[in-house]
Amino acid sequence: MKIALACKSLLLTKTLEIFLKKNISSYKKCDFVISDSNIEIDKPLFVISGNTSNLRTPFSESALMIELDKFYNKIATNQLNGNLVYKVKDIELNEKLKEKIDFLTKKFRDDLIFTMQEYYEKK
């Protein structure tokens, strides 16, 4: 689990750095971001404190780790399910595309044979 921090509170940032020192990562390499406010980012967001938060303050290190594990498992499951759905859709699209290409190829071949037969019959 790789985590980036984007907290306004310096105290919260330092606390998280102490609790999560092994898991702290850069934004580019992280699995999700922890913040003390709702921010618009393109990665999953774990919010500490606030009305719509994943974890309220004050919290213990064990409470933090439990909630982070739950959150990480949830996003990992969602990503896996999303990828499976995406792959299934790709397979279905590929099958439809293959059928259409087969149809067009057969039609082209039949038209080409017909045209060649017509040409040689006239000679």
MDTraj code that builds the backbone (N, CA, C; nanometers):
import mdtraj as md
import numpy as np

residues = "MET LYS ILE ALA LEU ALA CYS LYS SER LEU LEU LEU THR LYS THR LEU GLU ILE PHE LEU LYS LYS ASN ILE SER SER TYR LYS LYS CYS ASP PHE VAL ILE SER ASP SER ASN ILE GLU ILE ASP LYS PRO LEU PHE VAL ILE SER GLY ASN THR SER ASN LEU ARG THR PRO PHE SER GLU SER ALA LEU MET ILE GLU LEU ASP LYS PHE TYR ASN LYS ILE ALA THR ASN GLN LEU ASN GLY ASN LEU VAL TYR LYS VAL LYS ASP ILE GLU LEU ASN GLU LYS LEU LYS GLU LYS ILE ASP PHE LEU THR LYS LYS PHE ARG ASP ASP LEU ILE PHE THR MET GLN GLU TYR TYR GLU LYS LYS".split()
xyz = np.array([
    [0.0854, -0.1163, 0.0000],
    [0.0000, 0.0000, 0.0000],
    [0.0907, 0.1235, 0.0000],
    [0.0771, 0.2043, -0.1048],
    [0.1554, 0.3271, -0.1169],
    [0.0612, 0.4464, -0.1021],
    [0.1001, 0.5382, -0.0140],
    [0.0109, 0.6482, 0.0222],
    [0.0822, 0.7820, 0.0061],
    [0.0123, 0.8779, -0.0537],
    [0.0610, 1.0154, -0.0605],
    [-0.0214, 1.0988, 0.0363],
    [0.0410, 1.2025, 0.0910],
    [-0.0273, 1.2905, 0.1853],
    [-0.0528, 1.4262, 0.1224],
    [-0.1739, 1.4801, 0.1460],
    [-0.2090, 1.6129, 0.0961],
    [-0.2942, 1.6832, 0.2012],
    [-0.2363, 1.7007, 0.3192],
    [-0.3096, 1.7595, 0.4312],
    [-0.2731, 1.9066, 0.4492],
    [-0.3724, 1.9848, 0.4857],
    [-0.3491, 2.1261, 0.5180],
    [-0.2869, 2.1385, 0.6570],
    [-0.3263, 2.0508, 0.7472],
    [-0.2783, 2.0547, 0.8851],
    [-0.1382, 1.9948, 0.8949],
    [-0.0442, 2.0750, 0.9413],
    [0.0927, 2.0283, 0.9582],
    [0.1001, 1.9216, 1.0669],
    [0.0218, 1.9389, 1.1731],
    [0.0193, 1.8405, 1.2810],
    [-0.0285, 1.7044, 1.2308],
    [-0.1355, 1.7035, 1.1518],
    [-0.1870, 1.5781, 1.0961],
    [-0.0847, 1.5164, 1.0009],
    [-0.0225, 1.5979, 0.9205],
    [0.0795, 1.5482, 0.8269],
    [0.1925, 1.4796, 0.9019],
    [0.2435, 1.5428, 1.0050],
    [0.3539, 1.4851, 1.0833],
    [0.3108, 1.3561, 1.1522],
    [0.1883, 1.3542, 1.2053],
    [0.1363, 1.2336, 1.2697],
    [0.1284, 1.1184, 1.1707],
    [0.0755, 1.1465, 1.0530],
    [0.0646, 1.0428, 0.9498],
    [0.2020, 0.9959, 0.9029],
    [0.2955, 1.0874, 0.8918],
    [0.4318, 1.0485, 0.8528],
    [0.4930, 0.9526, 0.9545],
    [0.4675, 0.9774, 1.0826],
    [0.5197, 0.8883, 1.1873],
    [0.4501, 0.7524, 1.1806],
    [0.3166, 0.7518, 1.1690],
    [0.2406, 0.6264, 1.1669],
    [0.2643, 0.5460, 1.0388],
    [0.2839, 0.6139, 0.9276],
    [0.2867, 0.5469, 0.7975],
    [0.4221, 0.5547, 0.7275],
    [0.5289, 0.5708, 0.8028],
    [0.6597, 0.5966, 0.7413],
    [0.6974, 0.4953, 0.6331],
    [0.6583, 0.3701, 0.6483],
    [0.6914, 0.2671, 0.5479],
    [0.6061, 0.2794, 0.4217],
    [0.4905, 0.3427, 0.4336],
    [0.3951, 0.3464, 0.3235],
    [0.3893, 0.4788, 0.2478],
    [0.4604, 0.5790, 0.2949],
    [0.4561, 0.7104, 0.2307],
    [0.5243, 0.7020, 0.0943],
    [0.4586, 0.7621, -0.0040],
    [0.5070, 0.7564, -0.1421],
    [0.4789, 0.8900, -0.2104],
    [0.5342, 0.9052, -0.3290],
    [0.5038, 1.0248, -0.4078],
    [0.3641, 1.0107, -0.4682],
    [0.3096, 1.1212, -0.5122],
    [0.1754, 1.1201, -0.5703],
    [0.1697, 1.0301, -0.6931],
    [0.2709, 1.0355, -0.7763],
    [0.2706, 0.9553, -0.9001],
    [0.2697, 0.8050, -0.8729],
    [0.3356, 0.7635, -0.7677],
    [0.3493, 0.6202, -0.7397],
    [0.2473, 0.5671, -0.6390],
    [0.1655, 0.6541, -0.5817],
    [0.0764, 0.6114, -0.4737],
    [-0.0473, 0.5375, -0.5249],
    [-0.1057, 0.4575, -0.4350],
    [-0.2319, 0.3890, -0.4624],
    [-0.3504, 0.4802, -0.4305],
    [-0.3336, 0.5638, -0.3268],
    [-0.4361, 0.6605, -0.2894],
    [-0.3737, 0.7732, -0.2091],
    [-0.4544, 0.8765, -0.1852],
    [-0.4082, 0.9968, -0.1161],
    [-0.4884, 1.0148, 0.0125],
    [-0.4187, 1.0566, 0.1180],
    [-0.4858, 1.0928, 0.2433],
    [-0.4862, 1.2440, 0.2526],
    [-0.6030, 1.3000, 0.2854],
    [-0.6154, 1.4441, 0.3013],
    [-0.7095, 1.4755, 0.4167],
    [-0.7016, 1.6000, 0.4642],
    [-0.7931, 1.6432, 0.5689],
    [-0.9074, 1.7270, 0.5114],
    [-0.9186, 1.7280, 0.3789],
    [-1.0303, 1.7970, 0.3124],
    [-1.0603, 1.7270, 0.1806],
    [-1.1808, 1.7474, 0.1306],
    [-1.2178, 1.6901, 0.0009],
    [-1.1509, 1.7712, -0.1088],
    [-1.0635, 1.7079, -0.1817],
    [-0.9930, 1.7743, -0.2912],
    [-1.0186, 1.6972, -0.4204],
    [-1.0104, 1.7654, -0.5309],
    [-1.0314, 1.7033, -0.6617],
    [-0.8987, 1.6489, -0.7124],
    [-0.8883, 1.5176, -0.7181],
    [-0.7684, 1.4519, -0.7691],
    [-0.8111, 1.3317, -0.8523],
    [-0.7174, 1.2762, -0.9251],
    [-0.7489, 1.1612, -1.0099],
    [-0.7117, 1.0277, -0.9450],
    [-0.6909, 1.0283, -0.8145],
    [-0.6613, 0.9062, -0.7396],
    [-0.7653, 0.8921, -0.6291],
    [-0.7831, 0.7703, -0.5775],
    [-0.8758, 0.7538, -0.4653],
    [-0.8322, 0.8404, -0.3466],
    [-0.9306, 0.8952, -0.2766],
    [-0.9037, 0.9885, -0.1675],
    [-0.9581, 0.9346, -0.0360],
    [-0.8709, 0.9260, 0.0628],
    [-0.9074, 0.8878, 0.1996],
    [-0.9072, 1.0164, 0.2808],
    [-1.0240, 1.0532, 0.3346],
    [-1.0369, 1.1802, 0.4061],
    [-1.0394, 1.1555, 0.5562],
    [-0.9563, 1.2315, 0.6261],
    [-0.9540, 1.2271, 0.7718],
    [-1.0144, 1.3566, 0.8221],
    [-1.1108, 1.3446, 0.9137],
    [-1.1799, 1.4594, 0.9715],
    [-1.2804, 1.5147, 0.8717],
    [-1.3822, 1.5801, 0.9204],
    [-1.4841, 1.6344, 0.8313],
    [-1.6103, 1.5505, 0.8327],
    [-1.7144, 1.6012, 0.7689],
    [-1.8455, 1.5336, 0.7704],
    [-1.8471, 1.4070, 0.6872],
    [-1.7826, 1.4083, 0.5728],
    [-1.7835, 1.2909, 0.4841],
    [-1.6484, 1.2209, 0.4876],
    [-1.5962, 1.2013, 0.6070],
    [-1.4619, 1.1459, 0.6190],
    [-1.4637, 0.9945, 0.6346],
    [-1.3496, 0.9343, 0.6033],
    [-1.3302, 0.7911, 0.6235],
    [-1.2883, 0.7618, 0.7673],
    [-1.2294, 0.8629, 0.8324],
    [-1.1818, 0.8479, 0.9693],
    [-1.1906, 0.9836, 1.0388],
    [-1.2427, 0.9830, 1.1599],
    [-1.2564, 1.1085, 1.2365],
    [-1.1408, 1.1215, 1.3359],
    [-1.1079, 1.2444, 1.3672],
    [-1.0059, 1.2694, 1.4689],
    [-1.0737, 1.2815, 1.6040],
    [-1.0104, 1.2485, 1.7116],
    [-0.8783, 1.1887, 1.7232],
    [-0.8832, 1.0392, 1.6894],
    [-0.7708, 0.9859, 1.6484],
    [-0.7638, 0.8438, 1.6130],
    [-0.6333, 0.7861, 1.6642],
    [-0.6317, 0.6565, 1.6794],
    [-0.5095, 0.5864, 1.7212],
    [-0.4422, 0.5284, 1.5969],
    [-0.3197, 0.4868, 1.6139],
    [-0.2470, 0.4258, 1.5024],
    [-0.3178, 0.2990, 1.4551],
    [-0.3674, 0.2196, 1.5489],
    [-0.4356, 0.0957, 1.5097],
    [-0.5670, 0.1250, 1.4376],
    [-0.6419, 0.2252, 1.4830],
    [-0.7668, 0.2623, 1.4146],
    [-0.7366, 0.3116, 1.2730],
    [-0.6304, 0.3892, 1.2595],
    [-0.5896, 0.4377, 1.1267],
    [-0.5564, 0.3212, 1.0355],
    [-0.4762, 0.2283, 1.0832],
    [-0.4340, 0.1153, 0.9998],
    [-0.5523, 0.0270, 0.9599],
    [-0.6457, 0.0065, 1.0514],
    [-0.7650, -0.0741, 1.0206],
    [-0.8458, -0.0077, 0.9092],
    [-0.8706, 0.1216, 0.9232],
    [-0.9494, 0.1939, 0.8222],
    [-0.8759, 0.2020, 0.6887],
    [-0.7443, 0.2199, 0.6927],
    [-0.6671, 0.2239, 0.5681],
    [-0.6692, 0.0889, 0.4967],
    [-0.6598, -0.0195, 0.5750],
    [-0.6682, -0.1534, 0.5147],
    [-0.8039, -0.1760, 0.4490],
    [-0.9103, -0.1367, 0.5175],
    [-1.0447, -0.1502, 0.4594],
    [-1.0556, -0.0698, 0.3301],
    [-1.0076, 0.0543, 0.3343],
    [-1.0148, 0.1428, 0.2181],
    [-0.9328, 0.0859, 0.1025],
    [-0.8117, 0.0407, 0.1324],
    [-0.7234, -0.0140, 0.0284],
    [-0.7843, -0.1395, -0.0335],
    [-0.8396, -0.2270, 0.0479],
    [-0.9037, -0.3479, -0.0049],
    [-1.0240, -0.3137, -0.0924],
    [-1.0985, -0.2119, -0.0519],
    [-1.2146, -0.1694, -0.1300],
    [-1.1724, -0.1155, -0.2668],
    [-1.0704, -0.0298, -0.2697],
    [-1.0292, 0.0255, -0.3998],
    [-0.9607, -0.0806, -0.4849],
    [-0.8875, -0.1720, -0.4214],
    [-0.8233, -0.2794, -0.4975],
    [-0.9283, -0.3696, -0.5604],
    [-1.0347, -0.4007, -0.4868],
    [-1.1442, -0.4833, -0.5386],
    [-1.2159, -0.4116, -0.6520],
    [-1.2427, -0.2818, -0.6334],
    [-1.3091, -0.2038, -0.7386],
    [-1.2251, -0.1975, -0.8648],
    [-1.0949, -0.1794, -0.8498],
    [-1.0074, -0.1733, -0.9670],
    [-1.0040, -0.3083, -1.0370],
    [-0.9970, -0.4158, -0.9606],
    [-0.9954, -0.5488, -1.0193],
    [-1.1257, -0.5756, -1.0935],
    [-1.2385, -0.5463, -1.0294],
    [-1.3680, -0.5667, -1.0939],
    [-1.3816, -0.4795, -1.2174],
    [-1.3359, -0.3566, -1.2088],
    [-1.3409, -0.2669, -1.3238],
    [-1.2588, -0.3199, -1.4398],
    [-1.1402, -0.3736, -1.4094],
    [-1.0554, -0.4286, -1.5149],
    [-1.1177, -0.5524, -1.5756],
    [-1.1815, -0.6368, -1.4923],
    [-1.2459, -0.7561, -1.5456],
    [-1.3613, -0.7188, -1.6372],
    [-1.4406, -0.6217, -1.5960],
    [-1.5514, -0.5770, -1.6796],
    [-1.4970, -0.5201, -1.8096],
    [-1.3921, -0.4423, -1.7996],
    [-1.3315, -0.3822, -1.9171],
    [-1.2823, -0.4910, -2.0134],
    [-1.2174, -0.5937, -1.9594],
    [-1.1667, -0.7015, -2.0441],
    [-1.2808, -0.7799, -2.1083],
    [-1.3866, -0.8045, -2.0329],
    [-1.5021, -0.8756, -2.0889],
    [-1.5623, -0.7939, -2.2024],
    [-1.5756, -0.6626, -2.1835],
    [-1.6289, -0.5772, -2.2892],
    [-1.5370, -0.5804, -2.4096],
    [-1.4055, -0.5787, -2.3870],
    [-1.3106, -0.5862, -2.4981],
    [-1.3284, -0.7152, -2.5767],
    [-1.3447, -0.8259, -2.5067],
    [-1.3625, -0.9538, -2.5740],
    [-1.4902, -0.9520, -2.6571],
    [-1.5992, -0.8993, -2.5982],
    [-1.7246, -0.8906, -2.6717],
    [-1.7086, -0.8010, -2.7937],
    [-1.6418, -0.6876, -2.7784],
    [-1.6195, -0.5977, -2.8913],
    [-1.5321, -0.6639, -2.9958],
    [-1.4297, -0.7353, -2.9507],
    [-1.3419, -0.8037, -3.0440],
    [-1.4171, -0.9100, -3.1224],
    [-1.5075, -0.9815, -3.0569],
    [-1.5868, -1.0828, -3.1261],
    [-1.6783, -1.0185, -3.2300],
    [-1.7422, -0.9081, -3.1929],
    [-1.8286, -0.8382, -3.2883],
    [-1.7469, -0.7846, -3.4046],
    [-1.6315, -0.7290, -3.3744],
    [-1.5439, -0.6771, -3.4787],
    [-1.4976, -0.7902, -3.5698],
    [-1.4610, -0.9023, -3.5112],
    [-1.4166, -1.0179, -3.5898],
    [-1.5285, -1.0659, -3.6823],
    [-1.6503, -1.0734, -3.6286],
    [-1.7637, -1.1151, -3.7115],
    [-1.7866, -1.0189, -3.8273],
    [-1.7777, -0.8903, -3.8010],
    [-1.7989, -0.7913, -3.9062],
    [-1.6884, -0.7995, -4.0123],
    [-1.5641, -0.8140, -3.9670],
    [-1.4522, -0.8275, -4.0618],
    [-1.4685, -0.9533, -4.1451],
    [-1.5081, -1.0636, -4.0809],
    [-1.5311, -1.1881, -4.1549],
    [-1.6403, -1.1691, -4.2600],
    [-1.7481, -1.1020, -4.2211],
    [-1.8577, -1.0773, -4.3146],
    [-1.8100, -0.9924, -4.4330],
    [-1.7409, -0.8822, -4.4037],
    [-1.6942, -0.7929, -4.5100],
    [-1.5908, -0.8609, -4.6000],
    [-1.5038, -0.9405, -4.5398],
    [-1.4031, -1.0123, -4.6185],
    [-1.4694, -1.1127, -4.7120],
    [-1.5663, -1.1873, -4.6606],
    [-1.6389, -1.2847, -4.7440],
    [-1.7136, -1.2137, -4.8564],
    [-1.7776, -1.1026, -4.8224],
    [-1.8514, -1.0261, -4.9236],
    [-1.7548, -0.9743, -5.0312],
    [-1.6406, -0.9204, -4.9902],
    [-1.5422, -0.8706, -5.0853],
    [-1.4906, -0.9842, -5.1743],
    [-1.4599, -1.0977, -5.1134],
    [-1.4111, -1.2122, -5.1899],
    [-1.5146, -1.2579, -5.2926],
    [-1.6416, -1.2678, -5.2482],
    [-1.7482, -1.3095, -5.3395],
    [-1.7645, -1.2098, -5.4546],
    [-1.7616, -1.0803, -5.4232],
    [-1.7717, -0.9774, -5.5274],
    [-1.6539, -0.9837, -5.6235],
    [-1.5364, -1.0059, -5.5694],
    [-1.4157, -1.0145, -5.6539],
    [-1.4230, -1.1364, -5.7464],
    [-1.4638, -1.2490, -5.6939],
    [-1.4777, -1.3703, -5.7760],
    [-1.5827, -1.3481, -5.8845],
    [-1.6955, -1.2881, -5.8485],
    [-1.8009, -1.2612, -5.9451],
    [-1.7499, -1.1699, -6.0567],
    [-1.6781, -1.0637, -6.0171],
    [-1.6251, -0.9697, -6.1165],
    [-1.5252, -1.0391, -6.2090],
    [-1.4395, -1.1222, -6.1537],
    [-1.3404, -1.1931, -6.2357],
    [-1.4094, -1.2916, -6.3305],
    [-1.5108, -1.3617, -6.2807],
    [-1.5833, -1.4554, -6.3668],
    [-1.6519, -1.3822, -6.4802],
    [-1.7132, -1.2695, -6.4478],
    [-1.7778, -1.1893, -6.5523],
    [-1.6768, -1.1450, -6.6574],
    [-1.5644, -1.0988, -6.6149],
    [-1.4621, -1.0472, -6.7056],
    [-1.4127, -1.1589, -6.7987],
    [-1.3812, -1.2764, -6.7423],
    [-1.3276, -1.3820, -6.8241],
    [-1.4338, -1.4500, -6.9114],
    [-1.5592, -1.4450, -6.8715],
    [-1.6644, -1.5013, -6.9550],
    [-1.6866, -1.4160, -7.0793],
    [-1.6658, -1.2871, -7.0711],
    [-1.6844, -1.1977, -7.1837],
    [-1.5726, -1.2102, -7.2859],
    [-1.4584, -1.2575, -7.2498],
    [-1.3466, -1.2682, -7.3428],
    [-1.3588, -1.3848, -7.4324],
])
top = md.Topology()
chain = top.add_chain()
for i, resn in enumerate(residues, 1):
    res = top.add_residue(resn, chain, resSeq=i)
    for name in ("N", "CA", "C"):
        top.add_atom(name, md.element.get_by_symbol(name[0]), res)
traj = md.Trajectory(xyz[None], top)
